[in-house]
Amino acid sequence: MTTVRGDERGFTFSELALVLVVLGILIAIVAWGVGGIDETSTERDCRSELRELKAATEQFKAQAGFYPPDDRALDQSGVLARSETPNWKVVTTDDAAGPEYRPEGDRCG
């Protein structure tokens, strides 16, 4: 059995080092998780913009009888403002094939 004298209170260096290592690991895990949340929200925003652009393209076709030649036509017709989907653009080269949706910039590409 060990006896502790009154002047030997406190933590040892190894105990403090262990606590710091555990805290460092926990901080690293949280930082990595937060980074994943940001990427997930970016992907979600890109998918949402693309769905909105596709719906507007189909609405344009229902009203005009043909697909819009580009996203400017959507904007001019009032179906969808270009600022609502800044990361995507629509291009129609052949009405039978339908429109193409292309990412614009590096955010959704």
FENZIJO-V292787 format. One record per backbone hydrogen bond with DSSP energy under -0.5 kcal/mol. CO is the residue of the C=O (numbers start at 1). NH is the residue of the N-H. E is the energy in kcal/mol with one decimal. If there is no record, write none. Layout:
CO,NH,E / CO,NH,E
This chain:
3,5,-0.5 / 5,8,-1.6 / 12,16,-2.0 / 13,17,-2.6 / 14,18,-2.1 / 15,19,-2.0 / 16,20,-2.3 / 17,21,-2.3 / 18,22,-2.4 / 19,23,-2.5 / 20,24,-2.4 / 21,25,-2.2 / 22,26,-2.3 / 23,27,-2.5 / 24,28,-2.2 / 25,29,-2.2 / 26,30,-2.2 / 27,31,-2.6 / 28,32,-2.2 / 29,33,-2.2 / 30,34,-2.4 / 31,35,-1.8 / 32,36,-1.6 / 33,37,-1.6 / 34,38,-1.8 / 35,39,-1.8 / 36,40,-2.1 / 37,41,-2.3 / 38,42,-2.0 / 39,43,-2.5 / 40,44,-2.5 / 41,45,-2.5 / 42,46,-2.3 / 43,47,-2.5 / 44,48,-2.3 / 45,49,-2.5 / 46,50,-2.3 / 47,51,-2.4 / 48,52,-2.2 / 49,53,-2.4 / 50,54,-2.6 / 51,55,-2.4 / 52,56,-2.2 / 53,57,-2.3 / 54,58,-2.2 / 55,59,-2.2 / 56,60,-2.5 / 57,61,-2.1 / 58,62,-2.3 / 59,63,-1.9 / 60,64,-3.2 / 61,65,-2.5 / 69,92,-1.9 / 70,73,-0.8 / 70,74,-0.9 / 71,75,-1.8 / 72,76,-2.9 / 73,77,-1.9 / 74,78,-0.7 / 74,79,-1.3 / 74,80,-1.3 / 75,78,-0.8 / 81,84,-1.9 / 82,85,-1.0 / 83,86,-0.6 / 85,88,-1.3 / 87,104,-3.0 / 89,102,-2.9 / 90,71,-0.7 / 91,93,-0.6 / 91,100,-3.0 / 94,97,-0.6 / 94,98,-1.4 / 100,91,-2.4 / 100,102,-0.6 / 102,89,-2.2 / 103,105,-0.5
